[in-house]
Amino acid sequence: MKTRKIIFPIFILLSFTAATAFGNNCCPPTGAGSNGPEPPARIQPIQTLMPASVASLGGAPDAIILASDFNNGYLHPAEMIIGRVAGVWVTGSYNYYQIRIRGAVGPPLLVIDNMPFYNYDDAALNDLLWTIPPADIDRIEVIKNIAGAAIYGSQAGNGVIRIVTRRGWDETTEGEE
């Protein structure tokens, strides 16, 4: 008898909650004023739901090292990055540097004056960096996030180092000539 006294109020409580949760939308309205089922709600495009960094894929750098921050004491462009950007490790010595962004297994993609160099090992990256005189470097941009680096392809998953030289192509001087 006690169980009936407890179960009956619980059953009534659950039936009222189910009725308010489901409402009266179980059947389409009928009558003179209805034209059938209501149209579905407007679906918002995915781009507006994503954060701006993911939706734009613009490749905005996470860190920029300007030429005014350098002095003439550098022999290799990798030396200019040491200790300046958080999450970028430069190890090695004068003849052989190893650059890692965010603890990646492989070397980052190197882009010089908007020309990507798809190198796949540290030796090729070192050889390419040795060809750039540090005095000719205007700025070094580091892209650590995957969304910003996605425009460069799959190797950019290890990060991107963009080097803009003083004689090279620049976005600000494109339309002046």
N, C-alpha and C positions, 0 to 999 in steps of 0.2 A: 504494500500500500504506500509506503514511503517513497518507493522508486517512481510511482505514478505521479506523486506530488512534485517531484523534482524534474522528471522528464517532460511533463506536459508544459510547464512554463518555458523550458529551453526550446521545445519544438515551436511554440508560438513566437518566441524571439527570433529564431532562425528563419521562420517563414516571413516575418516582416522585413528582416534584413535582405532576404533574397528578393522580395518584391520591390524594394526600393533600389536594389543594385541593378536588377534587370529592367525595371520600369515597365512601361506599356509598349515597348518597341518590338514586341514579339511578332506582331502582325502588321502588314501595311494598312494604312487607313483606307477605308472604302467610303464612297459617297459621291456627291455631286462635285465637291471642290477638289478632289484628289486627282492628280494626273499620273499616278503610279508612284514608284519608290522615289525617295529623295536622291539627288545626285550626291556622289561621294564628296567628302571634303577635299579641298584643293591641296595637292601634295607639293610641299616646298622642295625646290631643287637642292641637290646635295651640296653644291658649292656654298650656299649661304649657311649651311649647318656646320661646315668645317671651319676651323680657325683660319685666320688670314694667311698664316705662314704655310699651311698645307694647301689651301685653295689656290694661291697665286703661283707657287713654285717659281718664284722670281730669282732665286739664287742670291738673296741678300746675304752679305758676309756677316759672320758672327764677331769678327775682330778685324780691324784695319790697323796696319802699322805703316805710318807715313814716313817719307824720306827725311823729314825734319827730326824724326826720332833717332836716326842713324848718325853715326860718325864714320870717319874713313878708316877705321881700324878693322873692318871685317874683310875676310878673304873669301868667304863662301856664303851664299844666301841663307843657308840653314842656320848659320850663326846668328843671323838677325832675328830669328824666331825664338831662340832659346830664352826661356823665362819671361816672355812677353804675353803669351796667350795661354789662358787656363785650358787644360785638357789636351795640350799639345806637348808631346815628349820628343825631344831631340837628343839622341844619344850617339856616342861615337867620338871620333877624333878628327883631326885636320883632313885626312885623306878619305875618310869614309864615315858619313853620317847616316843615321837611321831615324826617320821621322814617323811618328805614330800619332793619330788623332783619335781621341776617346778610347784608347786601348785597342785599336783595330789590329788585326793580324797582319795585314799587308800595308804597303805604303799608300799615301794619299794620291789622288789624281793631281797632276800639276798642269796648270793653265797659265800660259805665258802670252800676254797681250791678246786675250780671248781665243787663243789657239790651244785646245786640249792636247796633251801628250799622254797617250794611253800606255804608260809603262807598267810593267808587272812585277818588277823586283827592285830592290834597293840600289843595286849597282847601276841600273839604267837611270834611276832618279838622280843619283849622285853625278853621273856623267852629264846629264842634262843641266843640272844646277851649276856645274863647273863652267858651263859655257856662258853664263850670265855674269858680267862684271857687277859687283855690288854697287859701284858708283852710278850705274845706269838705272838702278831700280828706283821708281817713283813711290810705289807703295806695294805692300804685301797684304792680301786679304785672305783670311782663313774662314772656310765654311765648314762648320762642325755638324750641323743638323742635316739629317737625311733628306728632309723635305726641300731644303734650299739647294742641295747638291743633286737632286734628282734630274735636273735638266741636262746633266752631263753623262748620264748613263749608269751602268751597273758598277763600274769601278769607283764611282764617286761615293759609294757606300762607305768607303774608308775615310771620307772627308775630301776636301778640295783645298789646294793652296793656289791662289791666283796671284800672279806677279805681273804688275803693270810697269813697264819700263818708261823712261822719259822720252825715248824716241818712238815707242810703240803706239799702237792704236788705243784710243781712249774715247769713252762715250761723250765726254764734254767737247772734244775737238772734231767730232764726226761731221757736223754740218757747217763748220766754219770755212772749209776749203772750197 
